[in-house]
Amino acid sequence: MRNHFNHLVVAALLTFASAASSQETKPAAPAKPKLTQEELEAKFKATMTKATMSGRWCGIKDGKLTPEKEDKYTIVSVNKLGGEAWIIQSRIQYGDKDFTVPIPVLVKWAGDTPVITVDGMAMPGGKTAYSARVIVYDKTYAGTWSGGDHVGLMNGVITNEKE
């Protein structure tokens, strides 16, 4: 019985080794060339110029997610000021009002992924200061925000206006 068990173990190991070696002989996919910081910033700028960020957001109340609601942001342009400082020209529409507001943000990088960072920013006419972290990746966005006693999550897709 013991001898039979040993043969099974050896057969299993040989099968595993054979499968592993056949996988090793497959050519690996060519690695994508790494973009320079300037190329990453140009890609971010192109993604966020004449862009609409549309998706969903939900609040967090008592440690639980609230029902999702639709969300939409219209970005006219983004421009780097220097270092991590950028200005996002955001279109605001409500009621009969339609205007563009420059929003100062920091863009930090997690490898090749930009993270839009806002800390304690007051909105025009408001008393609440907002903070947010929003990642942008492959025409999608996801993030978290807080303002006063409200906190929440957001996510969606980014589309660009055609020329």
C-alpha positions as CSV (number, residue, x, y, z in Angstrom):
1,M,0.0,0.0,0.0
2,R,2.8,2.4,0.9
3,N,4.6,1.6,-2.3
4,H,1.5,2.4,-4.3
5,F,1.1,5.8,-2.5
6,N,4.8,6.6,-3.3
7,H,4.2,5.9,-7.0
8,L,1.1,8.2,-7.0
9,V,3.2,11.0,-5.4
10,V,6.0,10.6,-7.9
11,A,3.5,10.5,-10.8
12,A,1.8,13.6,-9.5
13,L,5.1,15.4,-9.1
14,L,6.2,14.4,-12.6
15,T,2.9,15.6,-14.1
16,F,3.2,18.9,-12.2
17,A,6.9,19.4,-13.3
18,S,6.0,18.6,-17.0
19,A,3.1,21.1,-16.9
20,A,5.3,23.8,-15.3
21,S,8.1,23.3,-17.8
22,S,5.7,23.5,-20.8
23,Q,4.4,26.9,-19.4
24,E,7.9,28.2,-19.0
25,T,8.7,27.6,-22.7
26,K,5.9,29.9,-23.8
27,P,7.2,33.3,-24.9
28,A,6.3,36.1,-22.4
29,A,4.3,39.0,-23.7
30,P,6.5,41.9,-24.5
31,A,6.7,44.4,-21.7
32,K,5.1,47.7,-22.3
33,P,7.7,50.5,-22.4
34,K,7.5,52.7,-19.4
35,L,6.3,56.2,-20.1
36,T,8.3,59.2,-19.0
37,Q,6.8,61.6,-16.4
38,E,6.2,64.1,-19.2
39,E,4.4,61.4,-21.3
40,L,2.3,60.4,-18.3
41,E,1.3,64.0,-17.7
42,A,0.5,64.5,-21.4
43,K,-1.8,61.4,-21.3
44,F,-3.5,62.7,-18.1
45,K,-4.0,66.1,-19.7
46,A,-5.5,64.6,-22.9
47,T,-7.8,62.3,-20.9
48,M,-9.1,65.2,-18.8
49,T,-9.5,67.9,-21.5
50,K,-13.0,68.4,-22.9
51,A,-14.0,65.5,-20.7
52,T,-17.2,64.3,-19.0
53,M,-16.8,62.2,-15.9
54,S,-20.1,60.3,-15.5
55,G,-20.9,57.7,-13.0
56,R,-22.3,57.1,-9.6
57,W,-21.7,58.2,-6.0
58,C,-22.9,57.1,-2.7
59,G,-22.5,58.4,0.9
60,I,-21.3,56.5,3.9
61,K,-23.5,56.8,6.9
62,D,-23.0,54.9,10.1
63,G,-20.4,52.7,8.4
64,K,-22.8,51.7,5.6
65,L,-23.1,52.7,2.0
66,T,-26.2,54.8,1.1
67,P,-28.1,54.2,-2.2
68,E,-26.2,55.2,-5.3
69,K,-27.0,58.4,-7.2
70,E,-25.9,59.5,-10.6
71,D,-23.0,61.9,-10.9
72,K,-21.5,64.0,-13.7
73,Y,-18.6,66.4,-13.9
74,T,-17.7,68.4,-17.0
75,I,-14.0,69.3,-17.3
76,V,-13.1,72.0,-19.8
77,S,-9.3,71.7,-19.4
78,V,-6.4,70.8,-17.1
79,N,-3.1,72.6,-16.9
80,K,0.0,72.0,-14.9
81,L,1.2,74.9,-12.8
82,G,4.4,73.3,-11.6
83,G,5.4,70.4,-9.4
84,E,2.3,68.6,-8.3
85,A,0.0,71.7,-8.7
86,W,-2.6,71.7,-11.4
87,I,-5.7,73.8,-12.3
88,I,-8.8,72.0,-13.4
89,Q,-11.3,74.2,-15.3
90,S,-14.6,72.7,-14.3
91,R,-18.0,73.6,-15.8
92,I,-20.7,74.1,-13.2
93,Q,-24.3,74.0,-14.2
94,Y,-27.3,74.5,-12.0
95,G,-30.6,76.3,-12.5
96,D,-30.1,79.0,-15.1
97,K,-26.4,79.3,-14.2
98,D,-23.6,78.0,-16.4
99,F,-20.0,79.0,-15.6
100,T,-16.5,77.6,-15.5
101,V,-14.5,77.6,-12.2
102,P,-10.8,77.0,-11.8
103,I,-10.2,74.3,-9.2
104,P,-6.7,74.1,-7.8
105,V,-5.6,70.5,-7.1
106,L,-2.5,68.4,-6.6
107,V,-1.9,65.5,-8.9
108,K,0.2,62.8,-7.2
109,W,1.3,59.7,-9.0
110,A,1.0,56.1,-7.9
111,G,3.3,54.6,-10.5
112,D,1.7,55.4,-13.8
113,T,-1.7,56.3,-12.2
114,P,-2.6,60.0,-11.4
115,V,-4.4,60.7,-8.2
116,I,-6.3,64.0,-8.1
117,T,-5.9,65.3,-4.5
118,V,-7.9,68.0,-2.8
119,D,-7.4,68.9,0.9
120,G,-9.8,71.2,2.8
121,M,-11.0,73.2,-0.3
122,A,-13.9,75.6,0.3
123,M,-16.4,75.8,-2.6
124,P,-17.5,79.3,-3.7
125,G,-20.4,80.4,-1.5
126,G,-20.2,77.4,0.8
127,K,-19.0,77.0,4.4
128,T,-17.9,73.4,4.1
129,A,-14.3,72.4,3.1
130,Y,-14.0,69.4,0.9
131,S,-11.2,66.8,0.6
132,A,-11.0,64.1,-2.1
133,R,-8.7,61.5,-3.6
134,V,-9.7,60.4,-7.2
135,I,-7.7,58.1,-9.3
136,V,-7.8,58.2,-13.1
137,Y,-7.1,55.0,-15.0
138,D,-7.9,53.9,-18.6
139,K,-10.9,56.3,-19.1
140,T,-12.3,55.5,-15.6
141,Y,-12.2,57.2,-12.3
142,A,-12.8,56.1,-8.7
143,G,-12.4,57.9,-5.4
144,T,-13.4,59.0,-2.0
145,W,-14.5,62.4,-0.7
146,S,-15.4,64.2,2.5
147,G,-17.0,67.5,3.4
148,G,-18.1,68.5,6.8
149,D,-20.0,65.6,8.3
150,H,-20.5,63.9,4.8
151,V,-18.3,61.3,3.3
152,G,-18.7,59.1,0.3
153,L,-17.4,57.2,-2.7
154,M,-17.6,57.8,-6.5
155,N,-16.8,56.0,-9.7
156,G,-17.5,56.1,-13.4
157,V,-16.2,56.5,-16.9
158,I,-14.5,59.4,-18.7
159,T,-15.5,60.4,-22.2
160,N,-14.0,63.1,-24.4
161,E,-15.9,65.6,-26.6
162,K,-15.1,65.1,-30.3
163,E,-13.3,68.0,-32.1
